[in-house]
Amino acid sequence: MMNRMTLMLASAAVLAISGCNWVELEEGAVSVRVASLSQVEQCKQLGRVTVSVVDSVAGVSRSDQKVGSELETLGRNSAAEMDGDTIVAVSKIIDGEQVFNVYRCK
């Protein structure tokens, strides 16, 4: 009985952790926008960043939406550090990793 209860509590903890958002948008990245390639034709490309987050916790996959949101936030944070104001995803999310081009459009 005790082992089953311990297993249930541990499972609940892993599920709760897997839904957490661990990445915060930095102050300088608030104005960085997410765009498509067609929206940055007149912009200057500053570079490319590869960002990654944990996509599973203790073997439990985190939600695609949470992982995508955190990757986008990291991309925006990285763009702000490069003096960029826009990012464009140039890869799909693979194993918690995604590539963004960084642009200055203003």
C-alpha angles and dihedrals in degrees: 000000000000093000091051092050091048090050092050092050092047091049091050091050093051091049091049092049093047090061095051123112108227100176124080127198109245119230094250092051097058092095095045109109131206113232143167125250092257090058095057101051092114095042131097115245110227099183147290131280132196114207131184142187136181108278097187137030119207090341094311114119116232118229115279088228093055093046091047092048092050092048090051090050091050089048091052091047090051092048091053090053088054093048090251125143101194138043132195123195108234098178139041120251109271121179092338094311132112137172124224132186113224121218140181109218103164 
